[in-house]
Amino acid sequence: MGKVKLGLQKMSITGKLGLATLIVTQMTGNPNFVTPVPSLADLTADKDNLKNAYNEALALRLRAKAATELMADMEKKLDQTLARMALYVENVSGGNDGKILSAGMGVKDTGAPIGQLAAPTDLSAMAGNDDGEIDLNWEPVYGSKSYLVEMTLDPNAPNTWKHKTSVTESFAVIKELASGTKYWFRVAAVGAAGQGPFSDPAAKYAP
């Protein structure tokens, strides 16, 4: 026994309007369906109501888009005017904080030097995705521009620490290590004032 397939869930509004129009046309005077329920008049009325609502919503969307574009243009124009006013106040005030504040504008923070950086904390060493690979992670140090990573096989021998890599993020992937060998690592942050102290070491056997 055949069943009707409408596919309304994935159909657009215009598709539904077209379907309703087609059904009304096909069922008008159709001897197979003499007394449709609901009536073709009700179907036509619901179709026309949706069409009117759709057209109104479409018109509102177009007006809203135009209004949004106009608002963006006006915002850009105000930004430009404010920037010109700020330049005027900065020049006339000679950079005097009090005069700038008296114009209702803020004063930029010049920022104080950070100075000596702290040692990185929470250094951890974990097995990497491949053999002979160890992944290092640590907490970022405020003011750092890069990090130095050193490695040794004996943390009790200070002269055995060797530079392994330099990175700009608070993680590093150390590759080409001997599987089954225990390695020790430490990290130092580098900033405008130079290199800071090294972190506490972390150890891991290379996978």
Secondary structure as the mmCIF struct_conf table of DSSP 4:
data_model
#
loop_
_struct_conf.conf_type_id
_struct_conf.id
_struct_conf.beg_label_comp_id
_struct_conf.beg_label_asym_id
_struct_conf.beg_label_seq_id
_struct_conf.end_label_comp_id
_struct_conf.end_label_asym_id
_struct_conf.end_label_seq_id
HELX_RH_3T_P HELX_RH_3T_P1 LEU A 8 LYS A 10
HELX_RH_AL_P HELX_RH_AL_P1 ILE A 13 MET A 27
TURN_TY1_P TURN_TY1_P1 THR A 28 GLY A 29
TURN_TY1_P TURN_TY1_P2 PRO A 31 ASN A 32
BEND BEND1 VAL A 34 THR A 35
BEND BEND2 VAL A 37 PRO A 38
HELX_RH_AL_P HELX_RH_AL_P2 LEU A 40 SER A 93
TURN_TY1_P TURN_TY1_P3 GLY A 94 GLY A 95
HELX_RH_AL_P HELX_RH_AL_P3 ASP A 97 SER A 102
TURN_TY1_P TURN_TY1_P4 ALA A 103 GLY A 104
BEND BEND3 GLN A 116 GLN A 116
HELX_LH_PP_P HELX_LH_PP_P1 LEU A 117 PRO A 120
STRN STRN1 SER A 124 ALA A 127
BEND BEND4 ASN A 129 ASP A 130
TURN_TY1_P TURN_TY1_P5 ASP A 131 GLY A 132
STRN STRN2 ILE A 134 ASN A 137
TURN_TY1_P TURN_TY1_P6 TYR A 142 GLY A 143
BEND BEND5 LYS A 145 LYS A 145
STRN STRN3 SER A 146 THR A 152
BEND BEND6 LEU A 153 LEU A 153
TURN_TY1_P TURN_TY1_P7 PRO A 155 ASN A 156
HELX_RH_3T_P HELX_RH_3T_P2 PRO A 158 THR A 160
STRN STRN4 LYS A 162 VAL A 167
BEND BEND7 THR A 168 SER A 170
STRN STRN5 PHE A 171 ILE A 174
BEND BEND8 GLU A 176 GLU A 176
HELX_LH_PP_P HELX_LH_PP_P2 LEU A 177 ALA A 178
TURN_TY1_P TURN_TY1_P8 SER A 179 GLY A 180
STRN STRN6 LYS A 182 GLY A 191
TURN_TY1_P TURN_TY1_P9 ALA A 192 ALA A 193
STRN STRN7 GLY A 194 PHE A 198
HELX_LH_PP_P HELX_LH_PP_P3 SER A 199 PRO A 201
STRN STRN8 ALA A 202 TYR A 205
#
